[in-house]
Amino acid sequence: MNKVVLAYSGGLDTSVIVPWLRENYGCEVVAFVADVGQGAEELEGVEAKAKASGASECHIVDLKDEFAANYIYPSLKTGAVYEQSYLLGTAMARPVIAKAQVELARKVNADALAHGCTGKGNDQIRFESCYAALAPDLTVIAPWREWDLSSRESLLDYLAERNIPCSASLKKIYSRDANAWHISHEGGELEDPWCEPSDEVWTLTCAPEQAPDRPEYVKVGIEQGAVVRVNGEALSPLQCLAQLNALGAKHGIGRVDIVENRLVGMKSRGCYETPGGTIMMHALRGIDELVLDKMTRSWKTQLSEQFAQLLYDGRWFTPNQASVLAAAESLSHVATGEVVIKLYKGNVTVTQKCSPYSLYSEAFATFGADNVYDQKHAAGFIRLYSLSSRIRALKQTDNV
């Protein structure tokens, strides 16, 4: 290898990977940092840190708007939720990061890509599946599957032996991944499913017990399956998400504690905080209730499960993804309207909803008198609907 572009975060793992690549592959290392909305604190000093560990260059690429508009919003239109709980924040960010990493590799004429994912997790598959689709000619290096370093202690010792500065320490017990959509937490006490997460686990949202005692209402405007307004103000996808994140976090919205099935076969426990995303999902479901008929809603449920699975499994750049997104997009043409949502101590409740494409008709649904529905017609419908059951029962009594 002559030049490798490393997906670099500035954390302990990638701080070790930079000198390890230079020593074991004799190559130049270019650090690539993706800004997907993890926050200024995580990005502060990252360029200096990368160069101090041996990187020849460090490129910080702002992907926040692209992430929100081209990955989060399309995924929202499908309604994807993994295993009924996880809103796919980590999985959703990987394709936009991998794509930008490949683009940088082409720009600097690199012949290899590297990442800091372990051999136990999903992210190695997500990144490398994207690499395969976008740059099959580039070699992929995954140090965690090659080196003999096996613990946090050994990584810290590796840096200390080379006098490479690192702010990491043995006191960090949680593994976290943050972006504009969510923050995830793994490790520490969470490795025991019998252990309730402590207050130290949660970093984004207020505990529901400590949330305001008065509910807050937020009006969400939706056009063709996309959230475009918050409390009447037109905003970009990233701005909508930021506003709803702040509102949801204040009221303890969007906490999830799940033991999930990883793609590699093992189960893992993760705690996720997705306040704005949770509000968006409820708002979009509220509109779907109005505009989609019974069979179409059932079909969208199938699409949602399909998309959640392919997104979790790292199959973004595939015909499967394109076809499911196309189907979801076709259903979103009528997903326009406004929803009022009540936020209260961790709960999200849709209290009002309207749409110009609503199939709800008070004239038909009313319990009062009406002039549009003849209840006698239901008898014939029920007789035909249950005809197979009637024939089966008659045959069992030998009457037919």
N, C-alpha and C positions, 0 to 999 in steps of 0.2 A: 504494500500500500504506500502511495506517495502522499495523499492528502485525504483526511477523514473529516466529515462534518458530524459533530456530536450533538445530539439533542441534550442541551445543558440546562440545568436548573439552578446550579450553585449550591445544591445540597451536598451532603457527605458523599453519596455514591458517585455523582458525576465529577466531584472534585478529585476523587481518586482515579477515575477513568482517564482523565486528561494525561497525567504522567504515566499511567499504566500503558496507554496506547503508544506513547512515544517510546517507552522502554521496550515493549514487546513487539511492536510493529515497525519501529524506526520511522514513523510517519509524522507529518505535520498535522496538527489538530486544530480545526476551526470550530469554535463554540457557537452553537445556534441556540438562542433563547427566544421562546415564543411567549409573547405577552397576550394571554387569553383572558386577562382580567383577574389575575391572581392577586393583584394589589401592588402598590408602589413599594411597600415594605419588603416584599420578596424580591423585587427587582433592584433594590438599592445596592449599589456597589458590585453588582453581578459581573460587569465587564472587567473591573479591576481584579476581582477574584479569579475569573477564568484565566486571565493573562498571568496572574501570580502562580497559578498551578501549571502553566506551561503552554497554554493555547496561544497560537500565533495571532489569531483574530477572535473577536467576539461580536456577533451580529444579534442585536435585539430587534425583533420584528413585531410590529404592532398588528395583531390579528383579531383584536376585540370585535370590531364592527363586522368583519367577515365571518367570524365565529357565530355571532348573534344572528346575522341576516341569512347566511347560507348553510348553517348547520343546525342551530337551535330552532329557528322558526320552521324550516321544513320538517324537522323531527316532531315538533309540536303539532303540526297538521295531521300527523298519523295517530296522535294520541298514545305514543309508545311509552309503556311502563314495564320494566323488567320484573318478573315474578311478583306482580301486583303492588310493588312498593318503590322500586328504585327508578328514579327519573333520569338515569343514564348520563349523569354529568361528566364523569371521567371518560366514558366510552365516546361521548359526543365530541369531545375536544381532540381526540387522537387523530382523526383524519385531517383536520385543518392544520394541525402541527406537522404531521408527516408530509403533507403536501408542500408546506412552506420550507421544510427541511430539504426536500428533494430539489425545490427551486433554487435554494441557496447552493446546494451541491453542484448543480449545473452551472451556476454563475461563477463559482470559484474554481471550476474544473476539478472537483474532487472525484476520486474513484471508489470511495466507500462511504457508508453511513454507519453511525453507531448510536446506541441508546443505552440507558442505564436500567432497563427493566430486568427484574429477576426472572429466573427460570421457573418460578412457581405461579406467576400471575397471568392475568389476561392481557396486560399491556404489551408484552413482547409479541403476542399474536396480532394485536391490533396494528402496532407500528409496522411489523414486517409484512403483513398482508397489504398494507397501503404501499410500502416500498415495492412489493412485487408487482402491483398494478401500475405504478407510476414510473418506476425505474428498475426494471428487472436486470439491467446490465450492471448495476452498482452492487458491490460486495457489502454485506451486512455483518457488522461485528457486534456481538452481544457479550461484553466482558463477564457478566455474572454467570454465563454458561461456560466460561473458559478458565477464569482465574481460580486460585486456591484460597482466596480470601472468603471467609465464611461468616463473619460476625461484624457488628458495629465496632467492637474493640479492635479487630484486626485492620479495619479500614482506617481508624484513627491512628493506629500504630504506623501504618504504611505512610501516612502523611507526615507524621512526626519524624520518622526516620529521614525524610527528605526535606525537612524544614519548610514544608508548605503550609501556610496559614489556613486555618479552617475554624469557623465559628461553631461547628457542631460539637456536641459533647455526649457523654453517656446518659445525661439526664433526660434527653429527648426520648420519650417512650412511645409517642404516637407517630404513625405515618399519615401525612395529610396531603391531599391534592385539592387545590383551589382554582377556580376560574370564575368567569362572570355568571355562570349558571348555578354553581354549588360549591360546597366544600365537603370532602370526604375524610373520614377518620378510621384508621385501623391500628391494631397493635395494642400493647399495654394490657390493661384490664379487659379490653374488648375481646381478647383471645379466649376468654372464658364466657360461654353463652349464659351462664348462670349469674354473671356479675352485671348489675345494673350500671349503665354509664354514669360516671361521676360528672360533676359540674365542669371539671377540667377538660372533658372531652369536647363539649360544645363551645364553639368560638364565634359563631355568626349570629345565632338566634338567641333571643331572651327565653329563659325557661317559662313555659306556659303559666306556671304558678306565680311567677313574678311579673307577668305581663299586665298591662293596664286593666283596671277593673271595669272600664267602659268599652264597649265594642266600637270599632271604627268601620265605616262603610267606604268602599272604593268603587268607582264606576269605571268599567273597562270597555273601551270601544274596539270592535273587531270588524275587519274587512277581509273577506275571502280567506278566513282561517288564520289571519295574522292580527295580533294585538297592535293597534296603531295609536290608541289614545288612553291616557290615564287621567281620570277626573276631568275629562274634556280637553286636555292638552295633547296636541299631536306631537308624537315623539318618534325617534328612530327605534329600531328593535333593541339596540343596546341601552338606550335611554329608558325605554319602557321597562326593561328588565331591572335596571338600576333602581328606578322609582319603586317598583313592586318588591324588590329585595329589601329595601329600607322599611317599607310598610310592614311586610310580612315578618321580618326579623324582630321588629318591635313587639309584635303580638305572638311570638313563639310559633310561627307557622313553618311547616315544612321539615320537621325532624322525622327521620326514619332510622330505625334500628332493625337490621335484617341479617339473617344468615342466608347467604345466596350461594347458588351453584356456579362456581367458576367454570370457564370453558375447559381448563386443563383437568377437570375431574374432581377436584377437592371442593369442600365447602369452606367459605370464609365469612367472617362477620364484619360488617361495615356499618358505621353510623354516618348518615348523610344529612346535610342541611341544604334545602332548596326552597327558600321562602317565596321568592318571586315566581319561580317555575311552578310551584304548587298552586299559586293564585291563578296563573295563566291557564293551567290545565283545567281548573274548575270553571273558569270563564268560558273556555272553548267547549267544554262538555255541556254547559248551560245552553249555548247556542245550538249545539248538535241535537239536544232534546227537542228543540222547537222545529228544526228544519229537516231532519232526517226521518224517513219512515222506518217502520219496524225492520224490514229486511235489509235496508241500507245500513241501519245502525249495527245490525248483526254482522254485516259484511265489514264494516269499519273496525269492529272489535277484532275480527280475524286479521285485518291489515295491521292493526296496532300490535298484536302479538308477533306477527311476522317481522315487523320492523324493529321491535324491541330486541328480538333474538338476533337479527342480522347486525344491528348496531352494537349490541353487547359483544358479539363474536368478531367484530372488526371487519365486516364485509361492506364497508361504505362504497368503495369504488368497484361496484359489481353491477351486472345487469339486474340482479335480484333487487338491489336497492333502488335502481332507477325505475323499475316497474312498479314497486310498491309506492314510491313517492308519486308517480304519475297517477296512480289510482286514488291516493289520498288527495292530491291536488284537484282531481275532478270532483270529489265530494265537497271540497272547500269552496267551490264557486258560489254556493248558497249560504256559507257560514259567515254571515254578516249581521251585525246587530250590536246591542249594548247589554251589558250585564252589571248588576250591582251586587257586590260581594261583601258580606259581613265577616270581619276579622275579630276573633275573640278567643283569647287564651288557648292558642294552638289549633283552633277550629276555623275552617273556611266554609261558609254557607252562602250559596247563591240565593238571594232573596228576591231579585227582580230580573227579568230578562225579556227582551223583545227583538224581533227581526222582521224585516220587510218580506222575508221568505218563509215566515212561520207557517207551519201546517196546522197549528192549533187553532180551532174555531170554537169560540164560546157558544155560538149558536147551536153547534152540534153536541158539545160536551156538557151543556148545562143540565142541572138536575131539575130546573124549572120547566115550565111549559115552553115548547118550541114548535116551529112550523116547518122544520127541514128534515126531521128524522121520524120515520114511521117504525115504532118499536116492534110491530107485528112482523116486519121483514126479517128480524133476527131469528125467528123460528125456523125458516127455511135454511138460512145460513148454517145454523147449529146442526140441523139434521144432516146436511151434506158434509159438514166439517167432521162430524162424528160417525159418518156412515161406515167406515172400515171397522170401528169398534162395535157398531151394531151388528154387522155381518158376522164378525168373529164370535160375538156372544151367542147369536142365533145358531151358528154352526155347532158351538159347544153344547147346545141343548137339543141338537138334532132337529131343529125346527126348519132348517133350510137344507 
